[in-house]
Amino acid sequence: MIVEDEALGVLGLLDMIETWGYEGCGSAYSGETAIRLADDSGPDLIIMDVRIKGDMNGLEAARRIRAKKFVPIIFLSGYLREGVREELGFSEAVEFLNKPVDHDALKETIEKIMGGAA
C-alpha cells in the first residue's frame, strides 16, 4: 500500500514495486484514507510519506494503523529530523528513507522487510 499525496509519486512507486514483482493493493493521499484502506485491504507492507494532506501526518496514521494490526512500514521524507523514530513510538519493522527515493535503497529495504521474496 502506498500513502503519498502526490499522484506522480504514487504512480512512480507503484510502477517500481510492480517491476520488482510485488503487487500494489491501493494508494491513499491522507492519513484518514490510509487508515480506511489498511483496514479494507490488509496490506503486507506500507510505503508512507511522512508529510501528507489532511489533519494527520504519516506518523500519526501509522500509529493508528499499527494499533489495529501489525504491518511493516517504510517511511519516506524529504527531511528526516532527529527523534522521528522515538516520536513514532515503535521501531519494529520500520524503516526511513529520504526523498527523492533511491530506487536501489527502496528495493533493498522492501526485500529486507518482506524476506527477499516477491
Phi and psi restraints in degrees (range 20) as a CNS / XPLOR table:
assign (resid 1 and name C) (resid 2 and name N)
       (resid 2 and name CA) (resid 2 and name C) 1.0 -110.1 20.0 2
assign (resid 2 and name N) (resid 2 and name CA)
       (resid 2 and name C) (resid 3 and name N) 1.0 130.3 20.0 2
assign (resid 2 and name C) (resid 3 and name N)
       (resid 3 and name CA) (resid 3 and name C) 1.0 -119.1 20.0 2
assign (resid 3 and name N) (resid 3 and name CA)
       (resid 3 and name C) (resid 4 and name N) 1.0 105.4 20.0 2
assign (resid 3 and name C) (resid 4 and name N)
       (resid 4 and name CA) (resid 4 and name C) 1.0 -156.6 20.0 2
assign (resid 4 and name N) (resid 4 and name CA)
       (resid 4 and name C) (resid 5 and name N) 1.0 135.3 20.0 2
assign (resid 4 and name C) (resid 5 and name N)
       (resid 5 and name CA) (resid 5 and name C) 1.0 -94.7 20.0 2
assign (resid 5 and name N) (resid 5 and name CA)
       (resid 5 and name C) (resid 6 and name N) 1.0 4.7 20.0 2
assign (resid 5 and name C) (resid 6 and name N)
       (resid 6 and name CA) (resid 6 and name C) 1.0 -108.2 20.0 2
assign (resid 6 and name N) (resid 6 and name CA)
       (resid 6 and name C) (resid 7 and name N) 1.0 119.1 20.0 2
assign (resid 6 and name C) (resid 7 and name N)
       (resid 7 and name CA) (resid 7 and name C) 1.0 -56.9 20.0 2
assign (resid 7 and name N) (resid 7 and name CA)
       (resid 7 and name C) (resid 8 and name N) 1.0 -41.8 20.0 2
assign (resid 7 and name C) (resid 8 and name N)
       (resid 8 and name CA) (resid 8 and name C) 1.0 -65.6 20.0 2
assign (resid 8 and name N) (resid 8 and name CA)
       (resid 8 and name C) (resid 9 and name N) 1.0 -34.3 20.0 2
assign (resid 8 and name C) (resid 9 and name N)
       (resid 9 and name CA) (resid 9 and name C) 1.0 -64.6 20.0 2
assign (resid 9 and name N) (resid 9 and name CA)
       (resid 9 and name C) (resid 10 and name N) 1.0 -42.1 20.0 2
assign (resid 9 and name C) (resid 10 and name N)
       (resid 10 and name CA) (resid 10 and name C) 1.0 -61.4 20.0 2
assign (resid 10 and name N) (resid 10 and name CA)
       (resid 10 and name C) (resid 11 and name N) 1.0 -49.6 20.0 2
assign (resid 10 and name C) (resid 11 and name N)
       (resid 11 and name CA) (resid 11 and name C) 1.0 -60.3 20.0 2
assign (resid 11 and name N) (resid 11 and name CA)
       (resid 11 and name C) (resid 12 and name N) 1.0 -42.2 20.0 2
assign (resid 11 and name C) (resid 12 and name N)
       (resid 12 and name CA) (resid 12 and name C) 1.0 -63.8 20.0 2
assign (resid 12 and name N) (resid 12 and name CA)
       (resid 12 and name C) (resid 13 and name N) 1.0 -44.0 20.0 2
assign (resid 12 and name C) (resid 13 and name N)
       (resid 13 and name CA) (resid 13 and name C) 1.0 -66.2 20.0 2
assign (resid 13 and name N) (resid 13 and name CA)
       (resid 13 and name C) (resid 14 and name N) 1.0 -44.5 20.0 2
assign (resid 13 and name C) (resid 14 and name N)
       (resid 14 and name CA) (resid 14 and name C) 1.0 -61.2 20.0 2
assign (resid 14 and name N) (resid 14 and name CA)
       (resid 14 and name C) (resid 15 and name N) 1.0 -42.0 20.0 2
assign (resid 14 and name C) (resid 15 and name N)
       (resid 15 and name CA) (resid 15 and name C) 1.0 -60.9 20.0 2
assign (resid 15 and name N) (resid 15 and name CA)
       (resid 15 and name C) (resid 16 and name N) 1.0 -44.9 20.0 2
assign (resid 15 and name C) (resid 16 and name N)
       (resid 16 and name CA) (resid 16 and name C) 1.0 -61.6 20.0 2
assign (resid 16 and name N) (resid 16 and name CA)
       (resid 16 and name C) (resid 17 and name N) 1.0 -51.1 20.0 2
assign (resid 16 and name C) (resid 17 and name N)
       (resid 17 and name CA) (resid 17 and name C) 1.0 -66.6 20.0 2
assign (resid 17 and name N) (resid 17 and name CA)
       (resid 17 and name C) (resid 18 and name N) 1.0 -33.8 20.0 2
assign (resid 17 and name C) (resid 18 and name N)
       (resid 18 and name CA) (resid 18 and name C) 1.0 -69.7 20.0 2
assign (resid 18 and name N) (resid 18 and name CA)
       (resid 18 and name C) (resid 19 and name N) 1.0 -34.9 20.0 2
assign (resid 18 and name C) (resid 19 and name N)
       (resid 19 and name CA) (resid 19 and name C) 1.0 -61.6 20.0 2
assign (resid 19 and name N) (resid 19 and name CA)
       (resid 19 and name C) (resid 20 and name N) 1.0 -33.0 20.0 2
assign (resid 19 and name C) (resid 20 and name N)
       (resid 20 and name CA) (resid 20 and name C) 1.0 -85.0 20.0 2
assign (resid 20 and name N) (resid 20 and name CA)
       (resid 20 and name C) (resid 21 and name N) 1.0 1.7 20.0 2
assign (resid 20 and name C) (resid 21 and name N)
       (resid 21 and name CA) (resid 21 and name C) 1.0 96.9 20.0 2
assign (resid 21 and name N) (resid 21 and name CA)
       (resid 21 and name C) (resid 22 and name N) 1.0 7.8 20.0 2
assign (resid 21 and name C) (resid 22 and name N)
       (resid 22 and name CA) (resid 22 and name C) 1.0 -98.6 20.0 2
assign (resid 22 and name N) (resid 22 and name CA)
       (resid 22 and name C) (resid 23 and name N) 1.0 156.2 20.0 2
assign (resid 22 and name C) (resid 23 and name N)
       (resid 23 and name CA) (resid 23 and name C) 1.0 -111.2 20.0 2
assign (resid 23 and name N) (resid 23 and name CA)
       (resid 23 and name C) (resid 24 and name N) 1.0 126.4 20.0 2
assign (resid 23 and name C) (resid 24 and name N)
       (resid 24 and name CA) (resid 24 and name C) 1.0 -75.3 20.0 2
assign (resid 24 and name N) (resid 24 and name CA)
       (resid 24 and name C) (resid 25 and name N) 1.0 143.8 20.0 2
assign (resid 24 and name C) (resid 25 and name N)
       (resid 25 and name CA) (resid 25 and name C) 1.0 -112.4 20.0 2
assign (resid 25 and name N) (resid 25 and name CA)
       (resid 25 and name C) (resid 26 and name N) 1.0 10.2 20.0 2
assign (resid 25 and name C) (resid 26 and name N)
       (resid 26 and name CA) (resid 26 and name C) 1.0 135.9 20.0 2
assign (resid 26 and name N) (resid 26 and name CA)
       (resid 26 and name C) (resid 27 and name N) 1.0 173.6 20.0 2
assign (resid 26 and name C) (resid 27 and name N)
       (resid 27 and name CA) (resid 27 and name C) 1.0 -139.9 20.0 2
assign (resid 27 and name N) (resid 27 and name CA)
       (resid 27 and name C) (resid 28 and name N) 1.0 154.3 20.0 2
assign (resid 27 and name C) (resid 28 and name N)
       (resid 28 and name CA) (resid 28 and name C) 1.0 -134.6 20.0 2
assign (resid 28 and name N) (resid 28 and name CA)
       (resid 28 and name C) (resid 29 and name N) 1.0 149.8 20.0 2
assign (resid 28 and name C) (resid 29 and name N)
       (resid 29 and name CA) (resid 29 and name C) 1.0 -108.0 20.0 2
assign (resid 29 and name N) (resid 29 and name CA)
       (resid 29 and name C) (resid 30 and name N) 1.0 -9.2 20.0 2
assign (resid 29 and name C) (resid 30 and name N)
       (resid 30 and name CA) (resid 30 and name C) 1.0 -140.2 20.0 2
assign (resid 30 and name N) (resid 30 and name CA)
       (resid 30 and name C) (resid 31 and name N) 1.0 165.4 20.0 2
assign (resid 30 and name C) (resid 31 and name N)
       (resid 31 and name CA) (resid 31 and name C) 1.0 -62.8 20.0 2
assign (resid 31 and name N) (resid 31 and name CA)
       (resid 31 and name C) (resid 32 and name N) 1.0 -41.9 20.0 2
assign (resid 31 and name C) (resid 32 and name N)
       (resid 32 and name CA) (resid 32 and name C) 1.0 -61.9 20.0 2
assign (resid 32 and name N) (resid 32 and name CA)
       (resid 32 and name C) (resid 33 and name N) 1.0 -44.4 20.0 2
assign (resid 32 and name C) (resid 33 and name N)
       (resid 33 and name CA) (resid 33 and name C) 1.0 -65.5 20.0 2
assign (resid 33 and name N) (resid 33 and name CA)
       (resid 33 and name C) (resid 34 and name N) 1.0 -38.4 20.0 2
assign (resid 33 and name C) (resid 34 and name N)
       (resid 34 and name CA) (resid 34 and name C) 1.0 -61.7 20.0 2
assign (resid 34 and name N) (resid 34 and name CA)
       (resid 34 and name C) (resid 35 and name N) 1.0 -42.5 20.0 2
assign (resid 34 and name C) (resid 35 and name N)
       (resid 35 and name CA) (resid 35 and name C) 1.0 -62.7 20.0 2
assign (resid 35 and name N) (resid 35 and name CA)
       (resid 35 and name C) (resid 36 and name N) 1.0 -46.5 20.0 2
assign (resid 35 and name C) (resid 36 and name N)
       (resid 36 and name CA) (resid 36 and name C) 1.0 -62.1 20.0 2
assign (resid 36 and name N) (resid 36 and name CA)
       (resid 36 and name C) (resid 37 and name N) 1.0 -44.5 20.0 2
assign (resid 36 and name C) (resid 37 and name N)
       (resid 37 and name CA) (resid 37 and name C) 1.0 -64.3 20.0 2
assign (resid 37 and name N) (resid 37 and name CA)
       (resid 37 and name C) (resid 38 and name N) 1.0 -41.6 20.0 2
assign (resid 37 and name C) (resid 38 and name N)
       (resid 38 and name CA) (resid 38 and name C) 1.0 -61.8 20.0 2
assign (resid 38 and name N) (resid 38 and name CA)
       (resid 38 and name C) (resid 39 and name N) 1.0 -40.3 20.0 2
assign (resid 38 and name C) (resid 39 and name N)
       (resid 39 and name CA) (resid 39 and name C) 1.0 -63.0 20.0 2
assign (resid 39 and name N) (resid 39 and name CA)
       (resid 39 and name C) (resid 40 and name N) 1.0 -42.0 20.0 2
assign (resid 39 and name C) (resid 40 and name N)
       (resid 40 and name CA) (resid 40 and name C) 1.0 -77.8 20.0 2
assign (resid 40 and name N) (resid 40 and name CA)
       (resid 40 and name C) (resid 41 and name N) 1.0 -38.3 20.0 2
assign (resid 40 and name C) (resid 41 and name N)
       (resid 41 and name CA) (resid 41 and name C) 1.0 -102.4 20.0 2
assign (resid 41 and name N) (resid 41 and name CA)
       (resid 41 and name C) (resid 42 and name N) 1.0 -17.8 20.0 2
assign (resid 41 and name C) (resid 42 and name N)
       (resid 42 and name CA) (resid 42 and name C) 1.0 55.6 20.0 2
assign (resid 42 and name N) (resid 42 and name CA)
       (resid 42 and name C) (resid 43 and name N) 1.0 59.1 20.0 2
assign (resid 42 and name C) (resid 43 and name N)
       (resid 43 and name CA) (resid 43 and name C) 1.0 -65.6 20.0 2
assign (resid 43 and name N) (resid 43 and name CA)
       (resid 43 and name C) (resid 44 and name N) 1.0 152.8 20.0 2
assign (resid 43 and name C) (resid 44 and name N)
       (resid 44 and name CA) (resid 44 and name C) 1.0 -84.0 20.0 2
assign (resid 44 and name N) (resid 44 and name CA)
       (resid 44 and name C) (resid 45 and name N) 1.0 -19.5 20.0 2
assign (resid 44 and name C) (resid 45 and name N)
       (resid 45 and name CA) (resid 45 and name C) 1.0 -157.5 20.0 2
assign (resid 45 and name N) (resid 45 and name CA)
       (resid 45 and name C) (resid 46 and name N) 1.0 142.9 20.0 2
assign (resid 45 and name C) (resid 46 and name N)
       (resid 46 and name CA) (resid 46 and name C) 1.0 -119.7 20.0 2
assign (resid 46 and name N) (resid 46 and name CA)
       (resid 46 and name C) (resid 47 and name N) 1.0 131.3 20.0 2
assign (resid 46 and name C) (resid 47 and name N)
       (resid 47 and name CA) (resid 47 and name C) 1.0 -107.1 20.0 2
assign (resid 47 and name N) (resid 47 and name CA)
       (resid 47 and name C) (resid 48 and name N) 1.0 114.4 20.0 2
assign (resid 47 and name C) (resid 48 and name N)
       (resid 48 and name CA) (resid 48 and name C) 1.0 -130.1 20.0 2
assign (resid 48 and name N) (resid 48 and name CA)
       (resid 48 and name C) (resid 49 and name N) 1.0 128.7 20.0 2
assign (resid 48 and name C) (resid 49 and name N)
       (resid 49 and name CA) (resid 49 and name C) 1.0 -72.6 20.0 2
assign (resid 49 and name N) (resid 49 and name CA)
       (resid 49 and name C) (resid 50 and name N) 1.0 141.9 20.0 2
assign (resid 49 and name C) (resid 50 and name N)
       (resid 50 and name CA) (resid 50 and name C) 1.0 -70.1 20.0 2
assign (resid 50 and name N) (resid 50 and name CA)
       (resid 50 and name C) (resid 51 and name N) 1.0 -41.5 20.0 2
assign (resid 50 and name C) (resid 51 and name N)
       (resid 51 and name CA) (resid 51 and name C) 1.0 -101.1 20.0 2
assign (resid 51 and name N) (resid 51 and name CA)
       (resid 51 and name C) (resid 52 and name N) 1.0 114.0 20.0 2
assign (resid 51 and name C) (resid 52 and name N)
       (resid 52 and name CA) (resid 52 and name C) 1.0 -132.7 20.0 2
assign (resid 52 and name N) (resid 52 and name CA)
       (resid 52 and name C) (resid 53 and name N) 1.0 167.8 20.0 2
assign (resid 52 and name C) (resid 53 and name N)
       (resid 53 and name CA) (resid 53 and name C) 1.0 -68.5 20.0 2
assign (resid 53 and name N) (resid 53 and name CA)
       (resid 53 and name C) (resid 54 and name N) 1.0 157.1 20.0 2
assign (resid 53 and name C) (resid 54 and name N)
       (resid 54 and name CA) (resid 54 and name C) 1.0 101.1 20.0 2
assign (resid 54 and name N) (resid 54 and name CA)
       (resid 54 and name C) (resid 55 and name N) 1.0 -175.4 20.0 2
assign (resid 54 and name C) (resid 55 and name N)
       (resid 55 and name CA) (resid 55 and name C) 1.0 -81.7 20.0 2
assign (resid 55 and name N) (resid 55 and name CA)
       (resid 55 and name C) (resid 56 and name N) 1.0 -9.8 20.0 2
assign (resid 55 and name C) (resid 56 and name N)
       (resid 56 and name CA) (resid 56 and name C) 1.0 -119.6 20.0 2
assign (resid 56 and name N) (resid 56 and name CA)
       (resid 56 and name C) (resid 57 and name N) 1.0 128.6 20.0 2
assign (resid 56 and name C) (resid 57 and name N)
       (resid 57 and name CA) (resid 57 and name C) 1.0 -83.3 20.0 2
assign (resid 57 and name N) (resid 57 and name CA)
       (resid 57 and name C) (resid 58 and name N) 1.0 176.2 20.0 2
assign (resid 57 and name C) (resid 58 and name N)
       (resid 58 and name CA) (resid 58 and name C) 1.0 -63.4 20.0 2
assign (resid 58 and name N) (resid 58 and name CA)
       (resid 58 and name C) (resid 59 and name N) 1.0 -32.5 20.0 2
assign (resid 58 and name C) (resid 59 and name N)
       (resid 59 and name CA) (resid 59 and name C) 1.0 -65.5 20.0 2
assign (resid 59 and name N) (resid 59 and name CA)
       (resid 59 and name C) (resid 60 and name N) 1.0 -44.8 20.0 2
assign (resid 59 and name C) (resid 60 and name N)
       (resid 60 and name CA) (resid 60 and name C) 1.0 -66.4 20.0 2
assign (resid 60 and name N) (resid 60 and name CA)
       (resid 60 and name C) (resid 61 and name N) 1.0 -41.5 20.0 2
assign (resid 60 and name C) (resid 61 and name N)
       (resid 61 and name CA) (resid 61 and name C) 1.0 -59.9 20.0 2
assign (resid 61 and name N) (resid 61 and name CA)
       (resid 61 and name C) (resid 62 and name N) 1.0 -42.3 20.0 2
assign (resid 61 and name C) (resid 62 and name N)
       (resid 62 and name CA) (resid 62 and name C) 1.0 -63.2 20.0 2
assign (resid 62 and name N) (resid 62 and name CA)
       (resid 62 and name C) (resid 63 and name N) 1.0 -42.0 20.0 2
assign (resid 62 and name C) (resid 63 and name N)
       (resid 63 and name CA) (resid 63 and name C) 1.0 -59.3 20.0 2
assign (resid 63 and name N) (resid 63 and name CA)
       (resid 63 and name C) (resid 64 and name N) 1.0 -43.1 20.0 2
assign (resid 63 and name C) (resid 64 and name N)
       (resid 64 and name CA) (resid 64 and name C) 1.0 -70.5 20.0 2
assign (resid 64 and name N) (resid 64 and name CA)
       (resid 64 and name C) (resid 65 and name N) 1.0 -37.4 20.0 2
assign (resid 64 and name C) (resid 65 and name N)
       (resid 65 and name CA) (resid 65 and name C) 1.0 -65.6 20.0 2
assign (resid 65 and name N) (resid 65 and name CA)
       (resid 65 and name C) (resid 66 and name N) 1.0 -46.7 20.0 2
assign (resid 65 and name C) (resid 66 and name N)
       (resid 66 and name CA) (resid 66 and name C) 1.0 -67.3 20.0 2
assign (resid 66 and name N) (resid 66 and name CA)
       (resid 66 and name C) (resid 67 and name N) 1.0 -23.1 20.0 2
assign (resid 66 and name C) (resid 67 and name N)
       (resid 67 and name CA) (resid 67 and name C) 1.0 -67.0 20.0 2
assign (resid 67 and name N) (resid 67 and name CA)
       (resid 67 and name C) (resid 68 and name N) 1.0 -24.2 20.0 2
assign (resid 67 and name C) (resid 68 and name N)
       (resid 68 and name CA) (resid 68 and name C) 1.0 -98.0 20.0 2
assign (resid 68 and name N) (resid 68 and name CA)
       (resid 68 and name C) (resid 69 and name N) 1.0 -37.8 20.0 2
assign (resid 68 and name C) (resid 69 and name N)
       (resid 69 and name CA) (resid 69 and name C) 1.0 -155.8 20.0 2
assign (resid 69 and name N) (resid 69 and name CA)
       (resid 69 and name C) (resid 70 and name N) 1.0 139.7 20.0 2
assign (resid 69 and name C) (resid 70 and name N)
       (resid 70 and name CA) (resid 70 and name C) 1.0 -73.8 20.0 2
assign (resid 70 and name N) (resid 70 and name CA)
       (resid 70 and name C) (resid 71 and name N) 1.0 126.6 20.0 2
assign (resid 70 and name C) (resid 71 and name N)
       (resid 71 and name CA) (resid 71 and name C) 1.0 -148.6 20.0 2
assign (resid 71 and name N) (resid 71 and name CA)
       (resid 71 and name C) (resid 72 and name N) 1.0 132.3 20.0 2
assign (resid 71 and name C) (resid 72 and name N)
       (resid 72 and name CA) (resid 72 and name C) 1.0 -63.8 20.0 2
assign (resid 72 and name N) (resid 72 and name CA)
       (resid 72 and name C) (resid 73 and name N) 1.0 146.3 20.0 2
assign (resid 72 and name C) (resid 73 and name N)
       (resid 73 and name CA) (resid 73 and name C) 1.0 -134.5 20.0 2
assign (resid 73 and name N) (resid 73 and name CA)
       (resid 73 and name C) (resid 74 and name N) 1.0 133.0 20.0 2
assign (resid 73 and name C) (resid 74 and name N)
       (resid 74 and name CA) (resid 74 and name C) 1.0 -109.1 20.0 2
assign (resid 74 and name N) (resid 74 and name CA)
       (resid 74 and name C) (resid 75 and name N) 1.0 116.6 20.0 2
assign (resid 74 and name C) (resid 75 and name N)
       (resid 75 and name CA) (resid 75 and name C) 1.0 -91.1 20.0 2
assign (resid 75 and name N) (resid 75 and name CA)
       (resid 75 and name C) (resid 76 and name N) 1.0 140.3 20.0 2
assign (resid 75 and name C) (resid 76 and name N)
       (resid 76 and name CA) (resid 76 and name C) 1.0 -116.8 20.0 2
assign (resid 76 and name N) (resid 76 and name CA)
       (resid 76 and name C) (resid 77 and name N) 1.0 139.0 20.0 2
assign (resid 76 and name C) (resid 77 and name N)
       (resid 77 and name CA) (resid 77 and name C) 1.0 -154.9 20.0 2
assign (resid 77 and name N) (resid 77 and name CA)
       (resid 77 and name C) (resid 78 and name N) 1.0 144.2 20.0 2
assign (resid 77 and name C) (resid 78 and name N)
       (resid 78 and name CA) (resid 78 and name C) 1.0 -74.5 20.0 2
assign (resid 78 and name N) (resid 78 and name CA)
       (resid 78 and name C) (resid 79 and name N) 1.0 -19.5 20.0 2
assign (resid 78 and name C) (resid 79 and name N)
       (resid 79 and name CA) (resid 79 and name C) 1.0 -149.3 20.0 2
assign (resid 79 and name N) (resid 79 and name CA)
       (resid 79 and name C) (resid 80 and name N) 1.0 109.0 20.0 2
assign (resid 79 and name C) (resid 80 and name N)
       (resid 80 and name CA) (resid 80 and name C) 1.0 -98.4 20.0 2
assign (resid 80 and name N) (resid 80 and name CA)
       (resid 80 and name C) (resid 81 and name N) 1.0 113.7 20.0 2
assign (resid 80 and name C) (resid 81 and name N)
       (resid 81 and name CA) (resid 81 and name C) 1.0 -92.4 20.0 2
assign (resid 81 and name N) (resid 81 and name CA)
       (resid 81 and name C) (resid 82 and name N) 1.0 161.4 20.0 2
assign (resid 81 and name C) (resid 82 and name N)
       (resid 82 and name CA) (resid 82 and name C) 1.0 -60.5 20.0 2
assign (resid 82 and name N) (resid 82 and name CA)
       (resid 82 and name C) (resid 83 and name N) 1.0 142.6 20.0 2
assign (resid 82 and name C) (resid 83 and name N)
       (resid 83 and name CA) (resid 83 and name C) 1.0 88.7 20.0 2
assign (resid 83 and name N) (resid 83 and name CA)
       (resid 83 and name C) (resid 84 and name N) 1.0 0.4 20.0 2
assign (resid 83 and name C) (resid 84 and name N)
       (resid 84 and name CA) (resid 84 and name C) 1.0 -63.2 20.0 2
assign (resid 84 and name N) (resid 84 and name CA)
       (resid 84 and name C) (resid 85 and name N) 1.0 -42.9 20.0 2
assign (resid 84 and name C) (resid 85 and name N)
       (resid 85 and name CA) (resid 85 and name C) 1.0 -61.4 20.0 2
assign (resid 85 and name N) (resid 85 and name CA)
       (resid 85 and name C) (resid 86 and name N) 1.0 -41.9 20.0 2
assign (resid 85 and name C) (resid 86 and name N)
       (resid 86 and name CA) (resid 86 and name C) 1.0 -68.3 20.0 2
assign (resid 86 and name N) (resid 86 and name CA)
       (resid 86 and name C) (resid 87 and name N) 1.0 -39.3 20.0 2
assign (resid 86 and name C) (resid 87 and name N)
       (resid 87 and name CA) (resid 87 and name C) 1.0 -61.1 20.0 2
assign (resid 87 and name N) (resid 87 and name CA)
       (resid 87 and name C) (resid 88 and name N) 1.0 -34.4 20.0 2
assign (resid 87 and name C) (resid 88 and name N)
       (resid 88 and name CA) (resid 88 and name C) 1.0 -62.6 20.0 2
assign (resid 88 and name N) (resid 88 and name CA)
       (resid 88 and name C) (resid 89 and name N) 1.0 -40.3 20.0 2
assign (resid 88 and name C) (resid 89 and name N)
       (resid 89 and name CA) (resid 89 and name C) 1.0 95.1 20.0 2
assign (resid 89 and name N) (resid 89 and name CA)
       (resid 89 and name C) (resid 90 and name N) 1.0 -5.4 20.0 2
assign (resid 89 and name C) (resid 90 and name N)
       (resid 90 and name CA) (resid 90 and name C) 1.0 -148.8 20.0 2
assign (resid 90 and name N) (resid 90 and name CA)
       (resid 90 and name C) (resid 91 and name N) 1.0 154.1 20.0 2
assign (resid 90 and name C) (resid 91 and name N)
       (resid 91 and name CA) (resid 91 and name C) 1.0 -131.7 20.0 2
assign (resid 91 and name N) (resid 91 and name CA)
       (resid 91 and name C) (resid 92 and name N) 1.0 -6.2 20.0 2
assign (resid 91 and name C) (resid 92 and name N)
       (resid 92 and name CA) (resid 92 and name C) 1.0 -74.8 20.0 2
assign (resid 92 and name N) (resid 92 and name CA)
       (resid 92 and name C) (resid 93 and name N) 1.0 129.7 20.0 2
assign (resid 92 and name C) (resid 93 and name N)
       (resid 93 and name CA) (resid 93 and name C) 1.0 55.9 20.0 2
assign (resid 93 and name N) (resid 93 and name CA)
       (resid 93 and name C) (resid 94 and name N) 1.0 46.3 20.0 2
assign (resid 93 and name C) (resid 94 and name N)
       (resid 94 and name CA) (resid 94 and name C) 1.0 -130.8 20.0 2
assign (resid 94 and name N) (resid 94 and name CA)
       (resid 94 and name C) (resid 95 and name N) 1.0 131.7 20.0 2
assign (resid 94 and name C) (resid 95 and name N)
       (resid 95 and name CA) (resid 95 and name C) 1.0 -130.5 20.0 2
assign (resid 95 and name N) (resid 95 and name CA)
       (resid 95 and name C) (resid 96 and name N) 1.0 153.6 20.0 2
assign (resid 95 and name C) (resid 96 and name N)
       (resid 96 and name CA) (resid 96 and name C) 1.0 -125.1 20.0 2
assign (resid 96 and name N) (resid 96 and name CA)
       (resid 96 and name C) (resid 97 and name N) 1.0 131.2 20.0 2
assign (resid 96 and name C) (resid 97 and name N)
       (resid 97 and name CA) (resid 97 and name C) 1.0 -127.9 20.0 2
assign (resid 97 and name N) (resid 97 and name CA)
       (resid 97 and name C) (resid 98 and name N) 1.0 142.8 20.0 2
assign (resid 97 and name C) (resid 98 and name N)
       (resid 98 and name CA) (resid 98 and name C) 1.0 -79.1 20.0 2
assign (resid 98 and name N) (resid 98 and name CA)
       (resid 98 and name C) (resid 99 and name N) 1.0 149.4 20.0 2
assign (resid 98 and name C) (resid 99 and name N)
       (resid 99 and name CA) (resid 99 and name C) 1.0 -96.6 20.0 2
assign (resid 99 and name N) (resid 99 and name CA)
       (resid 99 and name C) (resid 100 and name N) 1.0 147.6 20.0 2
assign (resid 99 and name C) (resid 100 and name N)
       (resid 100 and name CA) (resid 100 and name C) 1.0 -65.3 20.0 2
assign (resid 100 and name N) (resid 100 and name CA)
       (resid 100 and name C) (resid 101 and name N) 1.0 146.5 20.0 2
assign (resid 100 and name C) (resid 101 and name N)
       (resid 101 and name CA) (resid 101 and name C) 1.0 -73.8 20.0 2
assign (resid 101 and name N) (resid 101 and name CA)
       (resid 101 and name C) (resid 102 and name N) 1.0 128.0 20.0 2
assign (resid 101 and name C) (resid 102 and name N)
       (resid 102 and name CA) (resid 102 and name C) 1.0 -79.4 20.0 2
assign (resid 102 and name N) (resid 102 and name CA)
       (resid 102 and name C) (resid 103 and name N) 1.0 118.8 20.0 2
assign (resid 102 and name C) (resid 103 and name N)
       (resid 103 and name CA) (resid 103 and name C) 1.0 -58.3 20.0 2
assign (resid 103 and name N) (resid 103 and name CA)
       (resid 103 and name C) (resid 104 and name N) 1.0 -43.5 20.0 2
assign (resid 103 and name C) (resid 104 and name N)
       (resid 104 and name CA) (resid 104 and name C) 1.0 -64.5 20.0 2
assign (resid 104 and name N) (resid 104 and name CA)
       (resid 104 and name C) (resid 105 and name N) 1.0 -41.1 20.0 2
assign (resid 104 and name C) (resid 105 and name N)
       (resid 105 and name CA) (resid 105 and name C) 1.0 -64.7 20.0 2
assign (resid 105 and name N) (resid 105 and name CA)
       (resid 105 and name C) (resid 106 and name N) 1.0 -40.0 20.0 2
assign (resid 105 and name C) (resid 106 and name N)
       (resid 106 and name CA) (resid 106 and name C) 1.0 -64.7 20.0 2
assign (resid 106 and name N) (resid 106 and name CA)
       (resid 106 and name C) (resid 107 and name N) 1.0 -45.4 20.0 2
assign (resid 106 and name C) (resid 107 and name N)
       (resid 107 and name CA) (resid 107 and name C) 1.0 -60.4 20.0 2
assign (resid 107 and name N) (resid 107 and name CA)
       (resid 107 and name C) (resid 108 and name N) 1.0 -46.0 20.0 2
assign (resid 107 and name C) (resid 108 and name N)
       (resid 108 and name CA) (resid 108 and name C) 1.0 -61.9 20.0 2
assign (resid 108 and name N) (resid 108 and name CA)
       (resid 108 and name C) (resid 109 and name N) 1.0 -39.3 20.0 2
assign (resid 108 and name C) (resid 109 and name N)
       (resid 109 and name CA) (resid 109 and name C) 1.0 -67.8 20.0 2
assign (resid 109 and name N) (resid 109 and name CA)
       (resid 109 and name C) (resid 110 and name N) 1.0 -43.2 20.0 2
assign (resid 109 and name C) (resid 110 and name N)
       (resid 110 and name CA) (resid 110 and name C) 1.0 -61.7 20.0 2
assign (resid 110 and name N) (resid 110 and name CA)
       (resid 110 and name C) (resid 111 and name N) 1.0 -45.9 20.0 2
assign (resid 110 and name C) (resid 111 and name N)
       (resid 111 and name CA) (resid 111 and name C) 1.0 -62.2 20.0 2
assign (resid 111 and name N) (resid 111 and name CA)
       (resid 111 and name C) (resid 112 and name N) 1.0 -38.7 20.0 2
assign (resid 111 and name C) (resid 112 and name N)
       (resid 112 and name CA) (resid 112 and name C) 1.0 -61.8 20.0 2
assign (resid 112 and name N) (resid 112 and name CA)
       (resid 112 and name C) (resid 113 and name N) 1.0 -48.6 20.0 2
assign (resid 112 and name C) (resid 113 and name N)
       (resid 113 and name CA) (resid 113 and name C) 1.0 -69.0 20.0 2
assign (resid 113 and name N) (resid 113 and name CA)
       (resid 113 and name C) (resid 114 and name N) 1.0 -41.1 20.0 2
assign (resid 113 and name C) (resid 114 and name N)
       (resid 114 and name CA) (resid 114 and name C) 1.0 -88.2 20.0 2
assign (resid 114 and name N) (resid 114 and name CA)
       (resid 114 and name C) (resid 115 and name N) 1.0 1.7 20.0 2
assign (resid 114 and name C) (resid 115 and name N)
       (resid 115 and name CA) (resid 115 and name C) 1.0 81.9 20.0 2
assign (resid 115 and name N) (resid 115 and name CA)
       (resid 115 and name C) (resid 116 and name N) 1.0 17.4 20.0 2
assign (resid 115 and name C) (resid 116 and name N)
       (resid 116 and name CA) (resid 116 and name C) 1.0 85.3 20.0 2
assign (resid 116 and name N) (resid 116 and name CA)
       (resid 116 and name C) (resid 117 and name N) 1.0 -0.9 20.0 2
assign (resid 116 and name C) (resid 117 and name N)
       (resid 117 and name CA) (resid 117 and name C) 1.0 -118.0 20.0 2
assign (resid 117 and name N) (resid 117 and name CA)
       (resid 117 and name C) (resid 118 and name N) 1.0 134.8 20.0 2
